[in-house]
Amino acid sequence: MVSSGFQNIFKIPELKKRILYTFALLSVYRIGVHVPTPGIDSVALASFFARAKGTLLGLFDMFSGGALERLSVFALGIMPYISASIILQLLTVVVPHLERLSKEGEQGRKKITQYTRYGTVLLSIIQGFGISIGLESMTSPGGAAVVIHPGWMFRFMTVITLTAGTAFIMWLGEQITERGIGNGISLIIFAGIVARMPTAAGNTFRLLSTGEMGIFPILLLMTLMIAVIGVIVFVEQGQRRIPVQYAKRVVGRRMYGGQSTHLPLKINTSGVIPPIFASSIIMFPATLANFIKVPWMQSIANVMVPGHVAYELLYVGFIFFFCYFYTAVTFNPVDVADNMKKHGGYIPGIRPGKRTADYIDRVLTRITLGGAIYVSAVCVLPSVLVSKFNVPFYFGGTALLIVVGVAIDTVAQIESHMLTRHYEGFLKKSGGTRLKGRS
């Protein structure tokens, strides 16, 4: 049972310590969200963001957990780190040195992680400088300036503050991954979105009390959210199982192999990475365009708004690209086929070696198409809600996909810790299939 599974968590000292450590670091992150950047008129800034609800700035604020709206020291959030990761993964395909590092095991991954940190700091400096310049030109609806004392001193202080904040969040994520329950970066994004959901729910019921939304759209919204969560859980657990047969072989006096098994291929192999990557790429130029008062930049900002056809097409295009790209980076059919051949495994009706790799690649390409369509459908849901029912933008499929996906991964990791120590997990042994992670 689930209740007994949660009780077993506290019987494992190491797992209990990891969970408490994770909660402690997430609490530090949430406290830092409320620490303001020096030199900002918070009242004027709140008035400015009141006009930005339902826009791209509202989406960026959702990913930062409300830090952008307050312009706290964590205003940039974890997006510079994600953007740097995207750039490094793209360069891994075209730069031979990075490609060699990616194949050198643990030492190579450490070197790429170090490059990612340098890229994060560089992007944070660029974004921080752009935001500082944009803040100096911002005013509240009443005409009050957001920056109290504009100038190079304010710009320098803002760049240092925001860059240090992003570096600290990056460190928190790495510590949660190494010493907590894992998925540090994803859990930080998860915490930011979940922290905003009570406010989102309150604003929705406020619309009901003022008569701006009827009871039927509210009920329809809740039903739709439950249905979307059910679809996300169902698809994220979905697999395409390729049968694999292992031939019998004699090693010394022992006989090995001869059993039948399967190769599980996830429908959504890339998980929540595509919408996060796609959002970060779109938000980087569009967010700067909202701050920099240049005509052609403002034209970009007007187009890159959720609900606009150009934005949605670009968003879906990036999701499809990263679904295939991230799957290709994390899953190599050639390596899988070679490992199967070395251990005497083969797919019935398919010759080992290149034919097996081509078959796996063909199956993976087909199911990745279905996964990309599913992710795109879930992520464009906010635009439908905004246009049809005037629902606040943060009730979006992107947020639900990230929250449910990260929750599944986290529960699966806790489950694996418990099963490793021979404790019953969240599901009974006789109660069906155990909850599995997506990777």
VOGU-3710 file (C-alpha; in Angstrom, 3 decimals, decimal comma):
1> mvssgfqnif> 0,000/0,000/0,000  1,010/3,610/-0,558  0,673/4,479/3,157  2,939/1,625/4,227  5,371/2,633/1,474  5,665/6,133/2,905  6,098/4,700/6,396  9,004/2,599/5,152  10,814/5,767/4,039  11,548/6,685/7,652
11> kipelkkril> 12,898/3,188/8,384  15,854/3,822/6,039  18,234/6,344/7,661  20,102/7,175/4,450  16,919/7,748/2,424  15,385/9,801/5,227  18,537/11,925/5,355  18,480/12,446/1,580  14,829/13,528/1,577  15,292/15,941/4,490
21> ytfallsvyr> 18,412/17,344/2,802  16,431/17,889/-0,405  13,619/19,664/1,430  16,142/21,853/3,257  17,824/23,008/0,025  14,455/23,611/-1,670  13,466/25,720/1,353  16,648/27,757/0,920  15,702/28,292/-2,715  12,185/29,449/-1,823
31> igvhvptpgi> 13,572/31,853/0,802  15,973/33,340/-1,753  13,059/34,012/-4,113  11,857/36,654/-1,634  15,247/38,434/-1,274  15,010/41,569/-3,487  17,695/42,949/-5,773  19,091/46,268/-4,444  17,969/49,556/-5,988  14,454/48,490/-7,093
41> dsvalasffa> 11,125/50,146/-6,236  9,108/47,020/-5,442  5,731/48,807/-5,625  6,392/50,188/-9,115  7,727/46,802/-10,253  4,613/44,995/-8,975  2,423/47,481/-10,867  4,383/46,814/-14,056  4,040/43,036/-13,739  0,331/43,383/-13,027
51> rakgtllglf> 0,029/44,377/-16,689  2,198/41,444/-17,799  -0,084/38,696/-16,508  -0,842/36,151/-19,197  2,153/37,169/-21,311  5,557/35,624/-21,858  6,841/37,421/-18,756  4,135/35,594/-16,823  5,467/32,280/-18,155  9,063/33,199/-17,249
61> dmfsggaler> 7,858/34,219/-13,792  6,197/30,804/-13,437  9,471/28,982/-14,184  11,345/31,205/-11,730  8,778/30,574/-9,003  7,735/34,228/-8,734  11,333/35,485/-8,474  11,106/37,619/-11,618  7,982/39,439/-10,461  9,797/40,446/-7,261
71> lsvfalgimp> 13,101/40,821/-9,133  14,790/38,865/-6,385  18,379/37,650/-6,412  17,032/34,480/-8,128  15,203/36,422/-10,851  17,058/34,700/-13,705  16,172/31,316/-12,236  17,764/28,185/-13,623  17,111/29,087/-17,279  20,716/30,228/-18,016
81> yisasiilql> 21,931/26,807/-16,894  19,387/25,074/-19,122  20,327/27,302/-22,057  24,021/26,532/-21,508  23,210/22,814/-21,391  21,369/23,107/-24,713  24,329/24,874/-26,323  26,819/22,280/-25,016  24,686/19,368/-26,210  24,322/20,936/-29,637
91> ltvvvphler> 28,075/21,559/-29,810  28,733/17,956/-28,771  27,338/16,837/-32,121  29,520/19,162/-34,227  32,705/19,712/-32,150  35,010/16,637/-32,159  36,649/17,540/-28,833  33,307/17,681/-27,025  32,176/14,486/-28,746  35,284/12,707/-27,439
101> lskegeqgrk> 34,656/14,065/-23,947  31,068/12,760/-23,996  32,411/9,249/-24,666  35,122/9,292/-21,981  32,814/8,295/-19,153  32,785/10,042/-15,787  35,829/12,265/-16,407  34,432/13,482/-19,714  31,045/14,268/-18,167  32,752/16,253/-15,400
111> kitqytrygt> 34,597/18,324/-17,999  31,394/19,012/-19,954  29,649/19,952/-16,693  32,468/22,405/-15,992  32,021/23,982/-19,437  28,278/24,189/-18,754  28,952/26,119/-15,555  31,159/28,599/-17,401  28,448/29,011/-20,041  25,837/29,561/-17,330
121> vllsiiqgfg> 27,836/32,398/-15,795  28,413/34,001/-19,208  24,720/33,840/-20,152  23,745/35,162/-16,717  26,024/38,174/-17,186  24,517/38,904/-20,619  20,925/38,486/-19,418  21,579/40,415/-16,216  23,038/43,342/-18,147  20,089/43,365/-20,553
131> isiglesmts> 17,603/43,268/-17,682  19,388/46,087/-15,838  19,180/48,338/-18,903  15,548/47,403/-19,453  14,661/48,110/-15,828  15,946/51,674/-16,110  13,381/52,388/-18,832  10,474/50,721/-17,028  7,783/52,699/-15,254  4,635/51,759/-13,394
141> pggaavvihp> 1,177/52,699/-14,751  1,314/55,722/-12,458  4,604/56,906/-13,972  6,891/55,898/-11,100  10,355/54,667/-12,127  11,202/51,072/-11,217  14,892/51,871/-10,644  15,535/54,286/-7,809  19,051/55,426/-8,864  19,800/54,414/-12,475
151> gwmfrfmtvi> 23,346/54,351/-13,798  26,372/52,142/-14,240  26,610/51,396/-10,533  23,071/49,977/-10,577  23,841/47,962/-13,717  27,020/46,530/-12,234  25,282/45,645/-8,971  22,366/44,023/-10,798  24,625/41,908/-13,023  26,663/40,716/-10,031
161> tltagtafim> 23,539/39,984/-7,969  21,611/38,089/-10,643  24,665/36,116/-11,801  25,507/35,115/-8,227  21,875/34,100/-7,685  21,834/31,831/-10,743  25,202/30,311/-9,773  23,832/29,584/-6,307  20,705/27,917/-7,745  22,942/25,837/-10,007
171> wlgeqiterg> 24,934/24,743/-6,954  21,717/23,877/-5,089  20,579/21,706/-8,002  23,888/19,866/-8,152  23,849/19,257/-4,397  20,314/17,849/-4,565  21,413/15,555/-7,401  24,510/14,304/-5,566  23,429/14,265/-1,919  19,637/14,426/-2,156
181> igngisliif> 17,135/12,245/-4,000  18,339/13,312/-7,460  16,922/15,388/-10,337  18,116/18,585/-8,659  17,510/21,005/-11,548  14,097/19,483/-12,312  13,084/19,645/-8,640  13,977/23,339/-8,476  11,725/24,045/-11,471  9,108/21,783/-9,887
191> agivarmpta> 9,256/23,722/-6,609  8,870/27,042/-8,416  5,780/25,903/-10,329  4,129/24,219/-7,338  4,694/27,320/-5,191  2,726/29,374/-7,749  -0,204/26,989/-8,027  -2,034/28,096/-4,826  -1,943/31,691/-6,108  -3,169/30,515/-9,502
201> agntfrllst> -6,039/28,606/-7,896  -6,908/31,631/-5,762  -6,972/33,936/-8,787  -9,228/31,525/-10,646  -11,760/31,373/-7,824  -11,534/35,156/-7,561  -12,664/35,303/-11,179  -15,580/33,077/-10,173  -16,553/35,320/-7,246  -16,447/38,472/-9,381
211> gemgifpill> -18,497/36,872/-12,146  -15,732/37,016/-14,776  -15,874/33,202/-15,029  -18,943/31,033/-14,620  -19,220/27,836/-12,603  -19,406/25,711/-15,754  -15,996/26,861/-17,122  -14,483/26,270/-13,651  -15,839/22,717/-13,505  -14,753/22,124/-17,080
221> lmtlmiavig> -11,276/23,416/-16,215  -10,937/21,105/-13,197  -12,189/18,121/-15,202  -9,780/18,933/-17,991  -6,844/19,243/-15,591  -7,619/15,848/-14,025  -7,956/14,296/-17,488  -4,643/15,830/-18,618  -2,888/14,536/-15,500  -4,284/11,065/-16,185
231> vivfveqgqr> -3,107/11,206/-19,810  0,362/12,383/-18,741  0,739/9,549/-16,206  -0,537/6,985/-18,740  1,741/8,100/-21,577  4,812/8,635/-19,391  4,508/5,027/-18,215  3,881/3,738/-21,756  6,469/1,481/-23,397  7,083/-0,238/-26,717
241> ripvqyakrv> 8,599/-3,587/-25,752  10,822/-5,210/-28,364  11,241/-8,962/-27,696  14,851/-10,091/-27,205  16,054/-13,695/-27,124  19,391/-14,719/-25,612  21,028/-17,833/-27,014  22,475/-20,487/-24,746  26,235/-20,407/-24,326  28,691/-22,410/-22,254
251> vgrrmyggqs> 31,297/-20,589/-20,150  33,590/-23,103/-18,439  31,279/-25,691/-16,910  28,278/-23,370/-16,673  25,569/-22,703/-19,236  24,252/-19,152/-19,540  21,462/-17,523/-21,530  18,514/-19,128/-23,189  15,964/-16,770/-21,652  13,508/-14,391/-23,324
261> thlplkints> 13,242/-10,770/-22,303  12,398/-7,438/-23,906  13,919/-4,054/-24,695  11,619/-1,312/-23,310  11,414/1,880/-25,372  9,596/4,777/-23,750  6,988/6,614/-25,793  8,301/9,887/-24,380  11,985/9,090/-23,989  13,003/12,740/-23,593
271> gvippifass> 10,599/13,402/-20,700  10,058/17,059/-19,745  13,278/18,227/-21,411  11,743/19,371/-24,779  9,204/21,886/-23,357  11,787/23,264/-20,906  14,427/23,649/-23,618  11,919/25,077/-26,109  10,613/27,588/-23,556  14,102/28,714/-22,584
281> iimfpatlan> 15,147/29,294/-26,208  11,997/31,272/-27,041  12,048/33,244/-23,803  15,666/34,390/-24,099  15,242/36,826/-27,054  11,593/37,583/-26,338  12,244/38,542/-22,713  15,046/40,908/-23,735  12,693/42,416/-26,310  10,253/43,289/-23,525
291> fikvpwmqsi> 12,936/45,337/-21,772  14,819/46,947/-24,675  12,813/49,786/-26,216  13,799/49,267/-29,864  11,042/49,171/-32,540  12,095/45,939/-34,225  12,688/44,292/-30,846  9,202/45,333/-29,777  7,836/43,740/-32,943  9,465/40,472/-31,886
301> anvmvpghva> 7,985/40,810/-28,403  4,500/41,355/-29,846  4,782/38,208/-31,979  6,425/35,959/-29,362  3,348/35,872/-27,125  1,531/32,668/-26,134  -1,558/32,338/-28,300  0,004/33,968/-31,347  0,229/31,623/-34,339  3,940/32,310/-34,899
311> yellyvgfif> 4,763/31,615/-31,262  2,789/28,367/-31,134  4,266/27,084/-34,404  7,789/27,921/-33,236  7,108/26,346/-29,849  5,785/23,112/-31,380  8,690/23,053/-33,845  11,236/23,325/-31,033  9,423/20,614/-29,045  9,594/18,223/-32,017
321> ffcyfytavt> 13,262/19,060/-32,566  14,276/18,482/-28,948  12,185/15,301/-28,659  14,220/13,771/-31,473  17,504/15,456/-30,549  17,468/14,530/-26,866  16,375/10,982/-27,678  19,270/10,666/-30,135  21,715/11,997/-27,527  20,564/9,740/-24,678
331> fnpvdvadnm> 19,763/6,552/-26,609  22,169/5,100/-29,189  20,684/2,126/-31,119  24,137/1,116/-32,405  25,525/0,726/-28,873  22,420/-1,180/-27,761  22,694/-3,551/-30,753  26,421/-4,109/-30,120  25,835/-4,892/-26,439  23,086/-7,335/-27,332
341> kkhggyipgi> 25,347/-9,056/-29,872  28,235/-9,344/-27,365  25,965/-11,092/-24,861  24,380/-13,394/-27,431  21,093/-11,523/-27,676  19,035/-11,000/-30,800  15,605/-9,827/-31,880  13,613/-12,719/-33,420  13,544/-12,337/-37,192  16,249/-9,615/-37,225
351> rpgkrtadyi> 19,929/-10,313/-37,866  22,321/-9,111/-35,134  24,476/-6,063/-35,721  23,551/-3,310/-38,164  20,136/-4,793/-39,018  19,210/-4,798/-35,321  20,423/-1,188/-34,875  18,393/-0,079/-37,915  15,299/-1,855/-36,618  15,586/-0,296/-33,148
361> drvltritlg> 16,208/3,124/-34,710  13,151/2,748/-36,955  10,891/1,756/-34,034  12,311/4,540/-31,846  11,727/7,129/-34,597  8,078/6,124/-34,904  7,262/6,166/-31,210  9,196/9,439/-30,741  6,846/11,006/-33,295  3,902/9,963/-31,140
371> gaiyvsavcv> 5,657/11,270/-28,043  6,378/14,624/-29,711  2,726/14,971/-30,756  1,623/14,152/-27,206  4,021/16,670/-25,615  3,014/19,377/-28,124  -0,692/18,770/-27,514  -0,249/19,056/-23,756  1,917/22,169/-23,976  -0,335/24,190/-26,320
381> lpsvlvskfn> -3,255/23,618/-23,952  -2,708/27,020/-22,220  -3,422/28,903/-25,436  -6,705/27,068/-25,883  -7,724/27,852/-22,298  -6,795/31,509/-22,642  -8,588/32,033/-25,944  -11,724/29,984/-25,204  -12,334/30,379/-21,467  -10,195/33,376/-20,454
391> vpfyfggtal> -8,325/31,157/-17,993  -5,089/32,470/-16,394  -2,072/31,383/-18,440  -0,334/29,502/-15,636  -3,001/26,778/-15,711  -0,977/25,337/-18,547  -0,173/21,932/-19,866  3,541/22,758/-19,730  3,368/23,244/-15,956  1,300/20,079/-15,493
401> livvgvaidt> 3,682/18,087/-17,695  6,705/19,235/-15,700  5,055/18,752/-12,297  3,649/15,286/-13,050  6,777/14,147/-14,904  9,177/15,244/-12,162  6,874/13,743/-9,515  6,911/10,375/-11,333  10,711/10,432/-11,593  11,132/11,409/-7,930
411> vaqieshmlt> 8,754/8,726/-6,664  10,531/6,167/-8,868  13,914/7,123/-7,383  12,569/6,838/-3,833  11,044/3,492/-4,800  14,394/2,220/-6,081  16,106/3,234/-2,812  13,506/1,294/-0,827  13,602/-1,813/-3,015  17,411/-1,873/-2,902
421> rhyegflkks> 17,173/-2,224/0,874  14,445/-4,901/0,658  11,646/-2,634/1,809  8,179/-2,686/0,275  7,670/0,250/-2,057  4,595/2,332/-2,772  2,808/-0,567/-4,525  2,252/-4,121/-3,304  4,078/-6,936/-5,034  0,751/-8,567/-5,867
431> ggtrlkgrs> -0,925/-5,329/-6,760  0,386/-4,947/-10,272  3,332/-3,294/-11,964  5,582/-1,129/-9,854  5,948/2,519/-10,620  8,857/2,978/-12,997  10,825/6,069/-13,886  10,814/7,441/-17,407  14,501/6,922/-18,084
//
